[in-house]
Amino acid sequence: MKNTYKIYLLVLLSSIAISGYAQPGAGDGAAAIKELLTAVNYGVPASPAFELLPGKASEVTHLNFAHDIGVNAGTFFNGSKLQAGAAVDLRPFSFTGGDLKQYQENYLTRLAWRTTVALGTTSGKSGGNDVFLGVGLRITLIDKSDPKNDKAFTQKLADAYDSVLFKITPDLEETLEQFQERVDMAGKSPSVQRIRDEFTANTWNALRWDVGLGASDRAASGYLKRDSLFRDRIGLWSALGLPLGKKAQLTISGNSAWVSHRNDTTERHRYVAGARARFFLSSALAISGEYARIFSKYPQPGLNERWNHLAIVAEVKIPKLGGWFSFAYGGDSAHRTDKAAKFAINYAVYADQLIKK
């Protein structure tokens, strides 16, 4: 306990010492830190619709595991205009999963069931009124965290579920609907949930390999009309997740996008390669660090440029403050098309942890 509070004190003293060097507006550090960790706040981790869109805060692909995938349609339109920050992720081939035995014995069945299709919108970095509409496809080639494909886990879960059901006896005074409700609650019993939680804790950073493709259009001022839609880019990406012991994960990713250019002075191709590591050293201390190298190609080779993207965030839980203290350093290095870009320091206190498994 004493060591934990020494860490708290060290972080707090460090923040005070560097506060004079923090960028203006550091009081709004929570928003800046969140931008370093997540591209768009739309509720679904690492939507493939956003992997190639401009304005994405994190240049390194963040893997989403089987238990993460969900649907959040959001609000795509504000009146007749598209609005940024909406997304929906779907599994179009989930009906092909078959029964559990077929799923575990057939790789192509698993491949189809894990495939995700997404649609999303975001705004560009320039802060203009244009909205980018992206579509994406994610195919998971390897997923050691897939609970449906773990025979030992599914058997253990079935045994626990049967044990709970065995103890449920009909009550002559209850209706059939009330009895069915008690049966349905068996899957949420503490013993069953404990097994799920143990599996997630043991596999959250398991080996994972995703590949995908994406495409986007730019809607001028958000209007979804023929004369307001312009082709933006199409590209491919891949991400490999590797466990670093039980408390950390390394993600290595890369993508290549072909941009629809209007003339010789506009970008036509962009490559990104990078890596991200997350460390959960205890329930009160988490660290995330990522680095990426961006290469921008033009029809005129003299305009080609490259720059670095960096994001380092440390979070410490401080019960006496009622939340988390976070210190972050990152941003993009200055380059020809964004001479104002820089690395900046931010710190903040907020209620909910941002670095999550």
Order of alpha helices (4+ residues) and beta strands (2+ residues): alpha-alpha-beta-beta-beta-alpha-alpha-beta-beta-alpha-alpha-alpha-beta-beta-beta-beta-beta-beta-beta-beta
